[in-house]
Structures are given as structure tokens and as C-alpha cells.
Amino acid sequence: MSAAIELDGVSARYGAATVLHDVTIAVPLHRITAVTGHNGSGKSTLLGVLAGVHPPASGSLRRSHSGRAAFVVQRSDAADALPITVRQTVAMGRWAHRGPWRPLTRDDRSIVDRCMDRLGVADLAARRLGTLSGGQRQRVLLAQGLAQQSDLLILDEPSTGLDAAAKDAITAVLAEERARGTTIVHATHDPADAAEADHHLALAHGRIAPAPVPGGSR
Ligand SMILES: Nc1ncnc2c1ncn2[C@@H]1O[C@H](COP(=O)(O)OP(=O)(O)OP(=O)(O)O)[C@@H](O)[C@H]1O
């Protein structure tokens, strides 16, 4: 199976603190990879490295994608405070194609509508982002990630804190994206998500750990 991204002996730091150590992995192309690990094990940092926003301190990184990754981070309070609507937030996903503040084309608008539909937030389109619940905001940010139509989708705990219906919607969206040939990497605390993924990377204290046996004790 060919790799979308390969890391070889990668470490990553915040200032003097090394939080990823000697990570050698291959992320399979067109597949779903789940990243698991306890709080602070380095999942978000690894996703940042894979997305190209956190340069490795050492080691090498090789990617087969030429475009920019769509990277959906965990909910940020700063973004929530922006005085923009749900539709405008999702439309920002088109900036990668259109450039910031350029008028959207008819195609862009239909992509934005479709992404809001897929995440069940179309009825919230005119609401200010800051007035939404945490789970609603999370779905809006995912819709923004989808609107980028990148062939590499990196999601930091997309289902954490969501109700069962929203979780199911996200599972369905990921399966649809995979079927389109998108490479997906997502961090999760849910063992069921990890078991369903094509590939599982477990992190412990910033190092790749042996993946737990499905169905085994954890
Ligand atoms: N901006 C930062 N500055 C300094 N240290 C950081 C920063 N972000 C994360 N860290 C540290 O890096 C380590 C890995 O954090 P990371 O956010 O990658 O873990 P995580 O597995 O995603 O955790 P969680 O499950 O809580 O989201 C932790 O020890 C954390 O304290």
C-alpha cells in the first residue's frame, strides 16, 4: 500500500521540550488512519506535523500530496469569538481555492451548502458562530474542513463531545470521503473509532507504541 506521508525518526518540540520522539510511521494513501493515546501523549502535535504546520525538529518527512492539508483543530475559543456566521465560517474553507475575501462562485456556494448539509448544520447557517453550542461549533468547523476539498483531511478529535447522531454523521462523512479517495487522519479517544479505521497509530509519551489488539483488554 503506498504512503501519503512518511515520517522517519521525527522529533517535535515546543521550545526546549521534546514532545515527539523518533517517530517512524507511514500514513497509507486513500485510507483512514486513527491516532490514539492518553491526554498529552502527542496526538495533536503529530497531526500538526502531518499537516505541515509543525515543522519537525529532526528526522525526515516525505509526502505524496502536493496540495495543502485540510486541518481541523480542536475547538478554539479564539475562533469562536469571531463575529462571523456559520455560513461565512464554512465559506472560509473555499479560501484555499479562491483566496481570502474573494467573492464565492456559484460552485463554491453549492459546495458550502452541501458541506453544511452533510454535517447537519444547514439550519444554523445564519447564526453567529459564538452563539452555538460546543458540539454545533465542532460540526461547523468540520464542514469548513470538508469545504476545502483537500485530498488530505486531518481531524483532531472530530467526535469528542458529540451526541450519538452527530457521531454517526461524522462516521458517515469519513466513509464518504474515503470512498472519494481522500487520505484521512484523525485523533480519537474512542477505541471503536480506532478499530474501524484502516490503520491505527497509538502514541504513548510522545512515542509510537504497539497498537492494542482489537477486542483485547486496554
Ligand atoms: N503550545 C504548546 N507549548 C508547550 N507545550 C505544549 C504545547 N502544546 C502541547 N504541549 C505539550 O506537548 C505534549 C503533547 O501535547 P499534545 O497536545 O500533542 O497531546 P494530545 O495527545 O493531543 O493531548 P489531548 O488528548 O489532551 O488533546 C504535552 O505534554 C503538552 O503539554
The ligand as an SDF file (V2000), in Angstrom:
LIG
                    3D

 31 33  0  0  0  0  0  0  0  0999 V2000
    1.8520   25.1360   22.6010 N   0  0  0  0  0  0  0  0  0  0  0  0
    2.4910   24.3150   23.4380 C   0  0  0  0  0  0  0  0  0  0  0  0
    3.5400   24.7400   24.1690 N   0  0  0  0  0  0  0  0  0  0  0  0
    4.2060   23.9200   25.0170 C   0  0  0  0  0  0  0  0  0  0  0  0
    3.8850   22.6310   25.2130 N   0  0  0  0  0  0  0  0  0  0  0  0
    2.8450   22.1410   24.5240 C   0  0  0  0  0  0  0  0  0  0  0  0
    2.0900   22.9490   23.6060 C   0  0  0  0  0  0  0  0  0  0  0  0
    1.1110   22.1780   23.0790 N   0  0  0  0  0  0  0  0  0  0  0  0
    1.2360   20.9680   23.6480 C   0  0  0  0  0  0  0  0  0  0  0  0
    2.2870   20.9260   24.5030 N   0  0  0  0  0  0  0  0  0  0  0  0
    2.7470   19.7610   25.2730 C   0  0  0  0  0  0  0  0  0  0  0  0
    3.0850   18.7500   24.3550 O   0  0  0  0  0  0  0  0  0  0  0  0
    2.6890   17.4660   24.8450 C   0  0  0  0  0  0  0  0  0  0  0  0
    1.7980   16.8050   23.7870 C   0  0  0  0  0  0  0  0  0  0  0  0
    0.6050   17.5790   23.6610 O   0  0  0  0  0  0  0  0  0  0  0  0
   -0.4950   17.2420   22.5640 P   0  0  0  0  0  0  0  0  0  0  0  0
   -1.4720   18.3740   22.5760 O   0  0  0  0  0  0  0  0  0  0  0  0
    0.1710   16.9140   21.2850 O   0  0  0  0  0  0  0  0  0  0  0  0
   -1.1590   15.9200   23.1880 O   0  0  0  0  0  0  0  0  0  0  0  0
   -2.5460   15.2040   22.8590 P   0  0  0  0  0  0  0  0  0  0  0  0
   -2.2360   13.7300   22.8440 O   0  0  0  0  0  0  0  0  0  0  0  0
   -3.1390   15.7810   21.6230 O   0  0  0  0  0  0  0  0  0  0  0  0
   -3.4380   15.5470   24.1290 O   0  0  0  0  0  0  0  0  0  0  0  0
   -5.0570   15.6480   24.3320 P   0  0  0  0  0  0  0  0  0  0  0  0
   -5.6060   14.2560   24.2680 O   0  0  0  0  0  0  0  0  0  0  0  0
   -5.1690   16.2290   25.7010 O   0  0  0  0  0  0  0  0  0  0  0  0
   -5.5740   16.5510   23.2370 O   0  0  0  0  0  0  0  0  0  0  0  0
    2.0040   17.7020   26.1720 C   0  0  0  0  0  0  0  0  0  0  0  0
    2.9510   17.4490   27.1760 O   0  0  0  0  0  0  0  0  0  0  0  0
    1.6580   19.1790   26.1490 C   0  0  0  0  0  0  0  0  0  0  0  0
    1.6960   19.7030   27.4490 O   0  0  0  0  0  0  0  0  0  0  0  0
  1  2  1  0
  2  3  1  0
  2  7  2  0
  3  4  2  0
  4  5  1  0
  5  6  2  0
  6  7  1  0
  6 10  1  0
  7  8  1  0
  8  9  2  0
  9 10  1  0
 10 11  1  0
 11 12  1  0
 11 30  1  0
 12 13  1  0
 13 14  1  0
 13 28  1  0
 14 15  1  0
 15 16  1  0
 16 17  2  0
 16 18  1  0
 16 19  1  0
 19 20  1  0
 20 21  2  0
 20 22  1  0
 20 23  1  0
 23 24  1  0
 24 25  2  0
 24 26  1  0
 24 27  1  0
 28 29  1  0
 28 30  1  0
 30 31  1  0
M  END
$$$$
